[in-house]
């Protein structure tokens, strides 16, 4: 009984629209969706333009239901959206979550570049110190 209740609760939790999630939760959902290489490949396919599920699945060696499941994960993460035009249900890429990821990564890139620049300066100082010490010793030997 517990397992059934837990599964139902998880289903409800993951079917919430991403617009109601906080920014960190949206970021988590985006990273979780991007963690799978198949989903990243599906996104790459959608980067060329909107397509139906059948068109998206065509170049991949996986079943149509498997592709649909991956697309649902991407849709819940807000990375794609589906629309309906008569019988055609195209999927299209939504760039907003990717911009959020890029912004998050950019903040850490700036942080690490600053740290690496300081490390580079420190290593240069360490490399110059033995040269300066040897020069000072050489002058002492000549003077001394």
Backbone as JSON, one array per atom type, in Angstrom:
{
  "sequence": "XXXXXXXXXXXXXXXXXXXXXXXXXXXXXXXXXXXXXXXXXXXXXXXXXXXXXXXXXXXXXXXXXXXXXXXXXXXXXXXXXXXXXXXXXXXXXXXXXXXXXXXXXXXXXXXXXXXXXXXXXXXXXXXXXXXXXXXXXXXXXXXX",
  "N": [[0.83, -1.19, 0.0], [1.91, 1.27, 0.84], [3.89, 1.69, -1.11], [2.35, 2.05, -3.42], [0.97, 4.45, -2.82], [3.13, 6.16, -2.61], [4.15, 6.07, -5.24], [2.01, 7.23, -6.62], [2.05, 9.79, -5.5], [4.54, 10.67, -6.39], [4.06, 10.76, -9.1], [2.19, 12.83, -9.29], [3.76, 14.9, -8.3], [5.76, 15.19, -10.3], [4.26, 15.92, -12.46], [3.61, 18.5, -12.29], [3.29, 21.74, -13.68], [6.12, 23.48, -15.0], [6.13, 26.18, -14.58], [5.18, 26.71, -12.08], [7.17, 25.98, -10.43], [9.95, 26.82, -8.31], [12.84, 28.89, -9.05], [15.34, 27.46, -8.48], [14.3, 24.83, -8.48], [13.35, 24.61, -11.1], [15.76, 24.76, -12.44], [16.97, 22.42, -11.47], [15.22, 20.53, -12.6], [15.74, 20.98, -15.3], [18.5, 20.3, -15.51], [18.28, 17.6, -14.76], [16.77, 16.59, -16.88], [18.54, 17.06, -18.97], [20.55, 15.32, -18.36], [20.46, 12.86, -19.58], [21.8, 11.27, -22.41], [20.27, 10.56, -24.66], [18.08, 12.26, -24.52], [19.38, 14.7, -24.83], [20.21, 14.39, -27.46], [17.72, 14.33, -28.74], [16.92, 16.96, -28.24], [18.85, 18.27, -29.76], [18.03, 17.52, -32.28], [15.57, 18.86, -32.36], [16.48, 21.43, -32.38], [16.85, 22.1, -34.97], [14.39, 22.72, -35.89], [10.76, 22.63, -35.57], [9.03, 19.5, -35.13], [7.18, 16.45, -35.67], [6.45, 13.75, -33.36], [6.96, 11.32, -34.59], [8.66, 12.12, -36.7], [10.77, 13.07, -35.19], [11.62, 10.73, -33.94], [12.56, 9.19, -36.02], [15.46, 9.15, -36.89], [16.58, 7.77, -34.76], [17.51, 4.82, -32.96], [15.37, 3.7, -31.34], [12.29, 2.81, -29.76], [9.06, 4.18, -30.63], [7.37, 4.65, -28.36], [9.39, 4.91, -26.4], [10.74, 7.2, -27.25], [8.64, 9.01, -26.95], [8.36, 8.99, -24.16], [10.8, 10.13, -23.38], [10.44, 12.65, -24.52], [8.33, 13.58, -22.97], [9.59, 13.93, -20.51], [11.34, 16.0, -21.21], [9.44, 17.92, -21.84], [8.14, 18.33, -19.37], [10.24, 19.48, -18.02], [10.27, 21.86, -19.24], [11.72, 22.28, -21.51], [10.86, 21.69, -24.05], [7.93, 22.25, -26.06], [4.63, 21.27, -26.9], [2.29, 21.5, -29.52], [-0.89, 21.74, -31.17], [-1.99, 21.21, -34.36], [-4.55, 20.66, -36.15], [-4.44, 17.36, -37.03], [-1.79, 17.13, -36.63], [0.79, 17.16, -34.27], [3.11, 19.04, -33.42], [6.41, 19.27, -31.95], [8.44, 21.63, -30.3], [11.46, 23.37, -29.61], [12.09, 25.01, -26.53], [13.8, 27.75, -25.56], [14.19, 29.08, -23.12], [14.69, 27.65, -20.56], [17.25, 26.71, -21.14], [18.66, 29.06, -21.33], [18.56, 29.83, -18.67], [20.17, 27.84, -17.52], [22.58, 28.43, -18.84], [23.09, 30.98, -17.78], [23.45, 30.32, -15.07], [25.71, 28.66, -15.22], [27.5, 30.5, -16.25], [27.92, 32.29, -14.11], [29.43, 30.67, -12.38], [31.57, 30.1, -14.06], [32.84, 32.6, -14.27], [33.63, 32.87, -11.61], [35.44, 30.68, -11.33], [37.31, 31.28, -13.32], [38.42, 33.61, -12.25], [39.6, 32.54, -9.93], [41.43, 30.74, -11.09], [43.04, 32.54, -12.49], [44.23, 33.9, -10.35], [45.64, 31.74, -9.25], [47.41, 31.24, -11.35], [48.95, 33.61, -11.3], [50.14, 33.29, -8.78], [51.66, 30.95, -9.2], [53.46, 31.9, -11.11], [54.84, 33.73, -9.54], [56.07, 31.96, -7.76], [57.77, 30.62, -9.51], [59.49, 32.66, -10.25], [60.81, 33.29, -7.88], [62.94, 31.33, -7.19], [64.79, 32.02, -9.19], [65.37, 34.68, -8.59], [66.49, 34.26, -6.07], [68.77, 32.75, -6.72], [70.16, 34.64, -8.26], [70.65, 36.58, -6.33], [72.32, 35.11, -4.64], [74.45, 34.63, -6.36], [75.42, 37.22, -6.68], [76.24, 37.71, -4.09], [78.32, 35.87, -3.87], [80.12, 36.92, -5.73], [80.64, 39.38, -4.59], [81.58, 38.72, -2.19]],
  "CA": [[0.0, 0.0, 0.0], [2.79, 2.43, 0.91], [4.54, 1.87, -2.4], [1.37, 2.61, -4.36], [0.75, 5.85, -2.47], [4.35, 6.89, -2.95], [4.2, 6.21, -6.68], [1.01, 8.21, -7.01], [2.53, 11.11, -5.11], [5.63, 11.06, -7.28], [3.45, 11.1, -10.39], [1.61, 14.17, -9.15], [4.86, 15.84, -8.13], [6.46, 15.43, -11.54], [3.38, 16.42, -13.5], [3.35, 19.92, -12.07], [3.9, 22.58, -14.71], [7.37, 24.08, -14.53], [5.94, 27.58, -14.24], [4.91, 26.82, -10.66], [8.38, 25.62, -9.7], [10.87, 27.91, -8.02], [13.99, 28.93, -9.98], [16.24, 26.31, -8.28], [13.63, 23.6, -8.89], [13.36, 24.59, -12.56], [17.14, 24.45, -12.83], [17.14, 20.99, -11.2], [14.46, 19.79, -13.62], [16.46, 21.12, -16.57], [19.71, 19.47, -15.45], [17.87, 16.2, -14.75], [16.37, 16.24, -18.25], [19.73, 17.09, -19.83], [21.51, 14.31, -17.93], [20.39, 11.69, -20.44], [22.3, 11.56, -23.75], [19.19, 10.44, -25.65], [17.29, 13.5, -24.48], [20.18, 15.76, -25.45], [20.15, 14.16, -28.91], [16.39, 14.77, -29.17], [16.96, 18.42, -28.26], [19.64, 18.68, -30.93], [17.16, 17.36, -33.45], [14.57, 19.93, -32.34], [17.15, 22.71, -32.63], [16.75, 22.37, -36.41], [13.03, 23.15, -36.18], [9.71, 21.8, -34.98], [8.81, 18.22, -35.81], [6.27, 15.54, -34.98], [7.15, 12.69, -32.62], [7.43, 10.35, -35.59], [9.82, 12.71, -37.38], [11.87, 13.14, -34.22], [12.08, 9.36, -33.65], [13.06, 8.55, -37.24], [16.89, 8.81, -36.97], [17.05, 7.1, -33.55], [17.23, 3.39, -32.85], [14.56, 3.41, -30.15], [10.88, 2.71, -30.1], [8.27, 5.39, -30.55], [7.01, 4.9, -26.95], [10.57, 5.38, -25.65], [10.93, 8.6, -27.64], [7.56, 9.77, -26.31], [8.69, 9.14, -22.73], [11.87, 11.12, -23.29], [9.85, 13.95, -24.83], [7.53, 14.0, -21.81], [10.54, 14.45, -19.52], [11.78, 17.31, -21.71], [8.31, 18.85, -21.74], [7.95, 18.68, -17.94], [11.34, 20.37, -17.65], [10.07, 23.13, -19.93], [12.68, 22.4, -22.61], [10.11, 21.64, -25.31], [6.48, 22.41, -25.94], [3.87, 20.62, -27.97], [1.08, 22.21, -29.91], [-1.76, 20.91, -31.99], [-2.49, 21.79, -35.61], [-5.41, 19.59, -36.69], [-3.94, 16.05, -36.59], [-0.34, 17.21, -36.43], [1.18, 17.65, -32.95], [4.56, 19.29, -33.48], [7.19, 19.64, -30.76], [9.43, 22.66, -30.61], [12.4, 23.69, -28.54], [11.88, 26.24, -25.75], [15.16, 28.1, -25.15], [14.29, 29.76, -21.82], [15.43, 26.89, -19.54], [18.67, 26.63, -21.51], [19.24, 30.36, -20.95], [18.74, 29.78, -17.21], [21.36, 27.0, -17.29], [23.75, 29.18, -19.3], [23.33, 32.02, -16.78], [23.98, 29.69, -13.85], [27.07, 28.22, -15.53], [28.31, 31.71, -16.45], [28.34, 32.8, -12.8], [30.51, 29.83, -11.88], [32.71, 30.26, -14.96], [33.53, 33.81, -13.84], [34.26, 32.56, -10.32], [36.59, 29.81, -11.52], [38.33, 31.99, -14.08], [39.11, 34.47, -11.29], [40.46, 31.7, -9.09], [42.53, 30.23, -11.91], [43.94, 33.67, -12.76], [45.03, 34.11, -9.13], [46.57, 30.62, -9.15], [48.43, 31.48, -12.36], [49.84, 34.65, -10.77], [50.9, 32.7, -7.68], [52.65, 30.04, -9.77], [54.5, 32.74, -11.73], [55.66, 34.26, -8.44], [56.9, 30.86, -7.27], [58.8, 30.33, -10.51], [60.44, 33.76, -10.25], [61.55, 33.33, -6.62], [64.24, 30.66, -7.23], [65.68, 32.77, -10.07], [65.82, 35.83, -7.81], [67.37, 33.77, -5.0], [70.06, 32.39, -7.33], [70.82, 35.88, -8.66], [71.15, 37.2, -5.11], [73.43, 34.29, -4.17], [75.55, 34.88, -7.29], [75.96, 38.54, -6.34], [76.95, 37.58, -2.81], [79.56, 35.15, -4.12], [81.04, 37.84, -6.41], [81.0, 40.45, -3.67], [81.96, 38.24, -0.93]],
  "C": [[0.87, 1.26, 0.0], [3.41, 2.73, -0.44], [3.59, 2.5, -3.41], [1.13, 4.09, -4.08], [1.95, 6.69, -2.87], [4.46, 7.11, -4.46], [3.21, 7.24, -7.18], [1.47, 9.62, -6.66], [3.66, 11.57, -6.01], [5.08, 11.47, -8.64], [2.9, 12.51, -10.34], [2.72, 15.2, -9.06], [5.51, 16.18, -9.47], [5.56, 15.89, -12.68], [3.02, 17.88, -13.29], [3.97, 20.72, -13.2], [5.13, 23.29, -14.15], [7.2, 25.54, -14.15], [5.66, 27.76, -12.76], [6.12, 26.47, -9.81], [9.22, 26.86, -9.43], [12.06, 27.82, -8.98], [14.96, 27.76, -9.74], [15.61, 24.99, -8.71], [13.57, 23.49, -10.41], [14.75, 24.22, -13.08], [17.43, 22.96, -12.61], [16.44, 20.15, -12.25], [15.17, 19.84, -14.97], [17.7, 20.24, -16.58], [19.35, 17.99, -15.47], [17.47, 15.75, -16.16], [17.58, 16.18, -19.17], [20.74, 16.0, -19.49], [21.53, 13.09, -18.85], [20.85, 12.02, -21.85], [21.23, 11.45, -24.83], [18.35, 11.71, -25.69], [18.07, 14.67, -25.07], [20.17, 15.63, -26.97], [18.8, 14.6, -29.47], [16.33, 16.3, -29.23], [17.75, 18.94, -29.45], [18.81, 18.57, -32.2], [16.14, 18.49, -33.51], [15.19, 21.31, -32.56], [17.08, 23.08, -34.11], [15.35, 22.83, -36.8], [12.01, 22.2, -35.58], [9.48, 20.56, -35.82], [7.81, 17.4, -35.0], [7.09, 14.48, -34.26], [7.72, 11.66, -33.59], [8.67, 10.86, -36.31], [11.02, 12.77, -36.45], [12.48, 11.75, -34.01], [12.8, 8.71, -34.82], [14.55, 8.21, -37.22], [17.41, 7.99, -35.78], [16.66, 5.63, -33.55], [16.54, 3.11, -31.52], [13.1, 3.44, -30.57], [10.19, 4.06, -29.96], [7.81, 5.68, -29.12], [8.19, 5.42, -26.12], [10.85, 6.84, -25.98], [9.88, 9.48, -26.97], [7.83, 10.0, -24.84], [9.78, 10.18, -22.53], [11.32, 12.53, -23.55], [9.0, 14.47, -23.67], [8.44, 14.57, -20.71], [11.01, 15.85, -19.93], [10.67, 18.35, -21.6], [8.06, 19.28, -20.3], [9.05, 19.61, -17.46], [11.23, 21.73, -18.34], [11.0, 23.33, -21.11], [12.03, 22.32, -23.99], [8.65, 21.94, -25.01], [5.84, 21.73, -27.13], [2.65, 21.45, -28.26], [0.24, 21.27, -30.76], [-2.25, 21.73, -33.18], [-3.25, 20.68, -36.32], [-4.89, 18.25, -36.15], [-2.44, 16.06, -36.28], [-0.03, 17.83, -35.08], [2.69, 17.9, -32.93], [5.14, 19.62, -32.1], [8.18, 20.7, -31.2], [10.26, 22.94, -29.36], [12.0, 24.98, -27.85], [13.23, 26.63, -25.17], [15.28, 28.68, -23.73], [15.03, 28.94, -20.76], [16.92, 26.77, -19.85], [19.38, 27.95, -21.2], [19.49, 30.4, -19.44], [19.99, 28.97, -16.86], [22.62, 27.77, -17.68], [24.1, 30.3, -18.31], [23.95, 31.47, -15.51], [25.43, 29.28, -14.07], [28.0, 29.43, -15.67], [28.8, 32.28, -15.12], [29.5, 31.99, -12.25], [31.74, 29.9, -12.77], [33.52, 31.48, -14.54], [34.27, 33.57, -12.53], [35.54, 31.75, -10.53], [37.67, 30.46, -12.36], [39.12, 32.93, -13.17], [40.06, 33.68, -10.41], [41.65, 31.16, -9.88], [43.52, 31.33, -12.27], [44.82, 33.94, -11.54], [46.04, 32.98, -8.94], [47.71, 30.79, -10.14], [49.44, 32.52, -11.88], [50.72, 34.09, -9.66], [51.99, 31.77, -8.2], [53.78, 30.81, -10.45], [55.42, 33.31, -10.66], [56.6, 33.17, -7.91], [58.04, 30.54, -8.24], [59.87, 31.42, -10.52], [61.3, 33.77, -8.99], [62.87, 32.57, -6.67], [65.25, 31.41, -8.11], [66.23, 33.97, -9.3], [66.78, 35.41, -6.71], [68.74, 33.4, -5.55], [70.83, 33.63, -7.74], [71.41, 36.56, -7.43], [72.35, 36.43, -4.58], [74.66, 34.51, -5.05], [76.2, 36.22, -7.0], [76.73, 38.48, -5.05], [78.3, 36.9, -3.01], [80.58, 36.05, -4.81], [81.52, 38.92, -5.46], [81.75, 39.92, -2.45], [83.16, 37.53, -0.68]]
}
